[in-house]
Amino acid sequence: MRHQLNKQDLKPLARAVTGAMLLMGGYHLSAAASDAAPAETTLSTVVVQGEADGIAKHSSVGSKGDTPIVEVPQSISVLSRERLDAQKAPGIPQALRYTAGLQTESYGVDPRFDQYMIRGFEVGSNGVFRDGVNLPTRGFTGFTMEPYGLESIEVLRGPSSVLYGQAEVGGMVNVVSKRPTASRLREVEVSYGSFDRKQVAADIGGPLDEQGVWLYRATMLAREAKGAIDYTKDNRQYFAPSLTWRPDADTSLTLLAYLQNDNVPPNFYLPSTGTQKPGPFGQIPVNRFVGEPGLDHFKTEQRSIGYVFEKRLSPSWKVRQNLRYATEKVDYHSLYMTGLHDDERTIDRANFSSQQKARVFAADQNVEWNSRFGDIDNTFVAGIDYSRAVQEGQNYLGVAPTLDVIAPVYGQPVGAADKYEDKRSALSQTGVYAQNQMKFNGQYLLTAGLRRDRSRIDNDDYFNAAQNTQKDNATTGRLGFTWLAPDGVSPYVSYATSFRPVTGQTFDGRNFEPEKGKQVELGVKWAPLDRPALLTAALFDLRKSNVLTADPEHTGVGAQIQRGEVRVRGLELEAEAKLGRDWKVNGSLTGLDAKITRNNDGNEGKRPSLVPRVNVAAWAERTIGEGWRAGAGVRRIGKTFGDDANTFENPGVTLADAMFGYRHGHWDFALNVSNLTDKIYLGNCSTDGTCNYAARRQAQLTARYVW
């Protein structure tokens, strides 16, 4: 039964928007929605309850189990597989461009890591989860994700330590791997795009037996491409097999594995003269390579295996376990800029290389109890998780020949670099947690959670023959109240805290202190039950102490320092809806009032680096006639400061994206273009010698065959 939008349908929306305006003290959120009632599809264990129209109203990140988004007293976004297919993002940061609270690609063209900020805080180092367990970045070992291998992406904004332990205060991103399907699946796609990008991918799966007890899936991808910078590559090989055993309706065990090999460009610094500000020799080209052809590279090998298990013991009791073991090897060599000569065209360079390895083991097991006492529905979740992350390796540093950045001449001999670091760092963490959700009369929902963490960091400095151990513990929690009002409107208020032990040391060998955070959030969500739409609004006050940031005295070698406290107050508005039969829209607005409230280098009262005041994004897609479709998006990235002293300013920029596609029979063709007008702008400038260009126009033509 299809439901057409009319004036009567707009009345609940008007009431929802009015309530949001009153709750937000004058801010407003508007959107429109219609169409058929959603059909649910349940995935095993780490669940994102999707809809046939691609708009998710359920998520797992707020409760460890399948929960309506309106019942979680924090802001959540879910990017469905349909949305990922429509926009064809090459990486996780690009997929998150239209999501509220997110700042992506702040470091320009740098595919070495999945880097993004949530609510003004960098979360790429410890806010990346896959199937509910953490895959942290340590040093240069960062577990980047292939979008084609994912079923969905979940974003939880604000502290999430009560359920996930060592997560960033700004929030977390949980990617959900593709799982075996009960129906037969066959898909092959080929694509070609900018920078001679050639890619082939396949996704096959289905039942292995007539009863559907055994299901399988295999997802694979291979890409060869040139990097956006001269003399670089952007290659990837990805293979992810999975197997599900489902002997009955109450038991599910899914084995998940993947391997991924990458060869991507290093991050090349350029001087501010000729990029951020005019130079006597004009603008330095966007594709300028300041390394040495055949020498500079960033190669990684990722391996991962694990499982998700779920067993319903009775109508009231359920147990789950998520487990993963992952490894990564990094081979990194780069000649990077360290200074500009007085002639304003000759740069000094350092010869840096690194050989690093990481091993991560994580297991999370919990029990869920659902009960009813009179008019009270109660959901109780308790569990214990354990993780151990080991990172080790050697770093080398030496001098390199100078280079004329205006008219470079390559082929100069490069001497050997000297080892200056040989370290091993191991972080072990055990957390015990419990969360209870009590729903009174089906309308009033009280959420309370508590967690106790114990962590241990063992640092072995082989180069200096030194050892040290750091032990930390903390109690974190979350308390929230939600009113499940008529028409699907859900105002809420919550308070949450976070704790994160920090591995590694400063450049001079001092241990980092644990990071701590706290947040008050006031918001409203509207998820109508009879039409595909989700609208959210949130106000928050978020504070983080012992903030980790790049060491300005030792750029290029991965050194970091800690500053005092950062406070971010903000407003987020987000809407996703299907309008009638032909339109799909999503949009977001993020406003951040960020300030360094305590600092050890004299920057109190300044705005922290890379945090914009306002970001706005909107995307619309329309079906045109029989099989044709078109989409377009606009993104406004607000201006930022490149440093905490606010001496380097990165101007804001407005960008446009577009999509055009056609479906016929088994075939699906699509042309996707990002940065449609090919604007040249800087991702970031933090000092005179650390400027990076952002991505230019990229087009990709894809042909997919499904049978």
Order of alpha helices (4+ residues) and beta strands (2+ residues): alpha-beta-beta-beta-alpha-alpha-beta-beta-beta-beta-beta-beta-alpha-beta-beta-beta-beta-beta-beta-beta-beta-beta-beta-beta-beta-beta-beta-beta-beta-beta-beta-beta-beta-beta-beta-beta-beta-beta-beta-beta
